[in-house]
Amino acid sequence: MTNLWTLSKRCSSVRGQRGFSLLSTLLAVMILAVILSIAVPRFTSAITTANTVKVQADLTALDTAIVLYRTTKGKNPENIDSLAEYVTDLDNLKPPSGKVRIGDKEESMENKSYAIEDKGKGLRATCAGHTAEEFRAKEQGKTGGEGNAGGT
C-alpha cells in the first residue's frame, strides 16, 4: 500500500508543475496590455511628429528653391516642376502618407501633394494649401496663458 500512495503523490506533484496556471497566464496578459496601452499612443505620436517635420523640411527646401529660381531667372517659377534643377530628386519629393500636425489638429496627408501658391507676400511652397509655418510638431508641456507671465 505504501508504494501505491507514494506513486500517486509523485504523479500529482509532477502534474502540478507541468505548465502555467490560468492565473499566471492572465497576469502576464494583463501586464502586456498595460505596457501596450502606454507604448502604442507614444509610438503613433512619434510617427505624426516625424511626418510633420518631414513636410516642414520639404516645404522649406522648396521655398529656398523658389528664391533661387527667382534670383537666377528673374521671374517666378510656373509650377513645382520648374524647380527641378534646384531640388535634388524632385520627382520623388512627396508628402508622407500618414498624419501630420497642422496648427492644433492632426490631418491625414493621403493623396496630397506639394504645390506653389501665391500667399499674398509672394510665391510659397504649400502642401494641401498650408505653408511650412502652419505645420508644427506637438509642443510638450505647453500650458494655457502663454505670454501672460505677469498676469496683466
VMD Tcl script that draws the C-alpha trace (Angstrom):
set ca {
  {0.00 0.00 0.00}
  {2.81 2.35 0.71}
  {4.14 2.03 -2.79}
  {0.79 2.95 -4.36}
  {0.43 6.01 -2.09}
  {3.95 7.33 -2.82}
  {3.48 6.71 -6.53}
  {0.22 8.70 -6.62}
  {1.88 11.51 -4.61}
  {4.78 11.64 -7.08}
  {2.40 11.79 -10.07}
  {0.34 14.59 -8.55}
  {3.43 16.73 -7.83}
  {4.67 16.23 -11.39}
  {1.23 17.14 -12.74}
  {1.14 20.38 -10.73}
  {4.45 21.62 -12.17}
  {3.86 20.71 -15.77}
  {2.58 24.07 -17.12}
  {1.47 27.59 -16.32}
  {-1.65 28.15 -14.30}
  {-4.55 30.13 -15.69}
  {-3.91 32.86 -13.14}
  {-0.27 33.32 -14.14}
  {-1.22 33.42 -17.83}
  {-3.91 36.06 -17.18}
  {-1.46 38.10 -15.14}
  {1.09 38.05 -17.96}
  {-1.56 39.11 -20.50}
  {-2.68 41.98 -18.26}
  {0.91 43.21 -17.84}
  {1.38 43.17 -21.62}
  {-1.90 45.06 -22.10}
  {-0.78 47.81 -19.70}
  {2.60 48.13 -21.42}
  {0.97 48.29 -24.87}
  {-1.60 50.85 -23.73}
  {1.30 53.14 -22.82}
  {3.60 52.37 -25.76}
  {1.19 52.48 -28.73}
  {-0.02 56.09 -28.30}
  {3.55 57.29 -27.83}
  {4.61 55.43 -30.96}
  {1.82 56.90 -33.11}
  {2.58 60.38 -31.73}
  {6.23 59.93 -32.69}
  {5.23 58.95 -36.25}
  {2.99 62.03 -36.54}
  {5.82 64.25 -35.30}
  {8.26 62.71 -37.80}
  {5.79 63.20 -40.67}
  {5.22 66.83 -39.64}
  {8.95 67.56 -39.52}
  {9.42 65.96 -42.96}
  {6.73 68.17 -44.51}
  {8.26 71.25 -42.85}
  {11.71 70.38 -44.21}
  {10.37 69.68 -47.72}
  {8.41 72.95 -47.84}
  {11.40 74.92 -46.55}
  {13.61 73.37 -49.24}
  {11.01 74.22 -51.89}
  {10.75 77.81 -50.59}
  {14.53 78.12 -50.90}
  {14.36 76.71 -54.43}
  {11.71 79.32 -55.34}
  {14.02 82.12 -54.15}
  {16.97 80.63 -56.07}
  {14.85 80.30 -59.22}
  {13.68 83.91 -58.93}
  {17.24 85.15 -58.32}
  {18.71 83.16 -61.21}
  {15.99 83.55 -63.85}
  {14.46 86.88 -62.83}
  {10.91 85.55 -62.83}
  {8.67 83.33 -60.73}
  {8.53 79.58 -61.41}
  {5.39 78.49 -63.26}
  {4.91 75.31 -61.28}
  {6.71 72.94 -58.94}
  {8.33 71.08 -61.85}
  {10.17 74.28 -62.79}
  {12.30 73.82 -59.65}
  {13.85 70.52 -60.80}
  {17.37 71.95 -61.20}
  {17.25 73.45 -57.67}
  {15.84 70.46 -55.76}
  {17.51 67.07 -55.59}
  {15.21 64.26 -56.79}
  {12.11 66.45 -57.19}
  {10.19 63.57 -58.80}
  {10.29 61.59 -55.54}
  {9.56 64.54 -53.24}
  {6.15 63.66 -51.84}
  {4.40 64.24 -48.52}
  {4.26 61.26 -46.15}
  {1.11 59.15 -46.28}
  {0.36 59.32 -42.54}
  {-0.99 62.05 -40.30}
  {0.68 65.41 -39.67}
  {0.02 68.20 -37.19}
  {-1.37 71.41 -38.69}
  {-1.98 74.02 -36.03}
  {-3.64 72.24 -33.13}
  {-5.13 69.34 -35.08}
  {-3.93 66.27 -36.94}
  {-4.73 65.74 -40.61}
  {-4.06 62.89 -42.99}
  {-1.76 63.55 -45.94}
  {-3.25 60.78 -48.09}
  {-3.31 61.82 -51.76}
  {-1.85 65.27 -51.02}
  {0.96 66.88 -53.00}
  {3.28 69.87 -52.90}
  {2.43 72.95 -54.95}
  {3.42 76.58 -55.45}
  {0.81 79.15 -54.46}
  {0.67 82.93 -54.13}
  {0.12 83.55 -50.43}
  {-0.07 87.35 -50.61}
  {3.61 88.01 -49.91}
  {4.88 86.20 -52.97}
  {5.02 82.58 -54.06}
  {5.29 79.91 -51.39}
  {5.57 76.15 -51.41}
  {2.46 74.56 -49.92}
  {1.08 71.17 -49.04}
  {-2.72 70.94 -49.06}
  {-2.78 74.76 -49.05}
  {-0.61 75.11 -45.92}
  {2.86 76.68 -45.71}
  {5.79 75.31 -43.67}
  {4.98 77.57 -40.70}
  {1.48 76.10 -40.37}
  {2.85 72.61 -39.86}
  {4.21 72.16 -36.37}
  {5.06 69.32 -34.04}
  {3.09 68.93 -30.83}
  {4.62 71.13 -28.18}
  {5.43 69.30 -24.95}
  {4.49 70.80 -21.59}
  {2.64 73.76 -23.10}
  {0.06 75.34 -20.83}
  {-2.56 77.99 -21.41}
  {-1.86 81.64 -20.81}
  {1.42 81.80 -22.70}
  {2.91 85.27 -22.84}
  {0.96 86.32 -19.78}
  {3.53 85.72 -17.06}
  {2.78 88.88 -15.12}
  {-0.96 88.39 -15.25}
  {-1.50 91.81 -16.83}
}
mol new
graphics top color blue
foreach p $ca { graphics top sphere $p radius 0.5 }
foreach p [lrange $ca 0 end-1] q [lrange $ca 1 end] { graphics top cylinder $p $q radius 0.2 }
display resetview
